[in-house]
Amino acid sequence: MPYAFTVTEVFATVTTVATGATLLTIDINEAGTTIISTKITLDASEKTSRTAATAPVISDSSLANSAVMTIDIDAVGNTTTGKGLKVYIVGYQT
């Protein structure tokens, strides 16, 4: 992180939708620890997580200056793999 940041929303989009029983699932970590207690999911055949049946839950909204952020893809879909993933961390500098 280039500066301290307060997270107000997280979401993801894809250009190619994932299909199958396994949902495309994404985690966001600050220094190796998740910042969302309910991970971001994209329902089968959906291009955005904003319409997911289960919304992500932010558990740590305060990101530290110079924090190392990582994005983990925990599942990609089991029939068609989701492609063109973009993850958004929305908020403001603190």
N, C-alpha and C positions, 0 to 999 in steps of 0.2 A: 504494500500500500504506500502511495507517495505521501500520505498524510493521514491523520486520525479521521475516522469516517463512521457515521451512524447509519446503519442499514435500516431501511424502511420496507423494502420489498425485494424478493428474489424470484426470478422466473427464467424459463428456458424456451427456446424455439429450435426447430429443425427444418431443413429444406426437404428431406425425405422422411416420411413418417415411419415409425416402428410399428410392426404388427405382430400379433401373437399374444399368448397369455402373459408373457413376461413384459412388464412395463419398462419403458426407458426411465432409468432412475439415476439422479445426479446428487452428489453431496458437495458442499463447499466447506473448506477447512481453513482455519487461521492457525498457523504454526502447528499443523497436524491434528487440531481439534475441531470437530464439526461446529458450525455456527447455526445449523438448522436441525431441530430435534425431529421434525418430520421432513424427510428428504423431498426434493423436487421430483415429480413424476410427470410424464406425458402419457396420457391414456392412449391405447391402441388406436391408430389412424388419426391422431391429433397432432397438429403442428406446433402447439404451444401448451405450456403447463398452466397457463392462466385459466383454461377451461377444464382442468383436471378434477376428477371426482374428489380427490384429497389434496387440499392446498398445503404448501410447505409452511412450516412453523419456524420462525426465527427464534433461536434460543440465546444467541449472543449477538446483539445489535451493535456493540461497540468494538470497532476494529482499530487496532493500534497503529500508530505511525510506523512505517517500515516493516509491518507484519508480512510474513511470507504467506501468500494465499495459494491454495491449490484447489483444483476441481477434480473430483473423482467420479468416474462413470461406473456405477455399480451394476447396471444392467442395460442392455442395448435392444431388447426385443428378441423373440426367439424364432419368428418366422421370417420377417424382414427386419434387418438392422436399421435403426435410425441413423441418418447421416446429416452433416452440415450443422452440427450442434453449436448454438450460441447461448451462453449463460450470462444473465444480467444481474448485477448487484446494484440496486437503486437506493439512493439515500443522499446524505449531505456531509460536507466536510465539517469537522468539529475541532 
